[in-house]
Amino acid sequence: MTTVVKCPTCGKDVRWTPESRFRPFCSERCKQIDLGAWAAEKYKIGSNDEEPPTDDASGDNAHH
């Protein structure tokens, strides 16, 4: 059984085989469109980093 994925650019079915040179994209064109979107900063990778708490927000009562 061959795995089939959707092209991230156009949604066309792509067979996940060694012959599918541009997988997960259906073609070089769709691959280049996606690369161009990254280069134009249309995609963002979110950060899970939170700002460290300040002394006031830590909740610890340091003053005895």
C-alpha positions in Angstrom: 0.0 0.0 0.0 1.4 3.4 -1.0 0.9 6.3 1.3 -0.8 9.3 -0.3 -0.4 12.9 1.1 -1.8 16.2 0.0 0.5 18.7 -1.7 0.8 21.6 0.9 0.5 24.2 -1.8 -2.3 23.0 -4.1 -3.9 20.1 -2.2 -3.3 17.6 -5.1 -2.8 13.9 -4.0 0.9 13.0 -4.0 2.1 9.3 -3.8 4.9 9.0 -1.2 7.3 7.0 -3.3 11.0 7.5 -4.3 9.7 8.4 -7.8 7.9 11.4 -6.4 10.9 13.7 -6.5 9.2 16.8 -5.0 7.3 15.1 -2.2 5.4 16.3 -0.2 4.8 18.7 -3.1 3.3 17.5 -6.4 5.7 19.5 -8.6 8.8 21.7 -8.5 6.4 24.7 -9.1 4.5 24.0 -5.8 7.8 23.5 -4.0 9.1 26.8 -5.2 5.9 28.6 -4.3 6.3 27.3 -0.7 9.9 28.3 -0.6 9.0 31.8 -1.8 6.4 32.1 1.0 9.0 31.2 3.6 11.4 33.7 2.1 8.7 36.4 2.2 8.1 35.6 5.8 4.5 34.6 5.2 5.0 31.7 7.6 5.9 32.1 11.2 7.2 29.6 13.7 5.7 30.3 17.1 7.7 30.3 20.3 6.9 28.4 23.4 9.3 30.5 25.5 7.6 32.5 28.2 9.2 35.6 29.7 10.7 34.8 33.1 8.6 36.0 36.0 9.8 39.2 37.7 10.4 39.3 41.4 7.0 41.0 41.9 5.1 38.3 40.0 6.9 35.2 41.5 4.5 35.0 44.4 7.3 34.2 46.8 7.3 36.3 49.9 11.1 37.0 50.2 10.6 39.5 53.0 10.3 37.8 56.3 
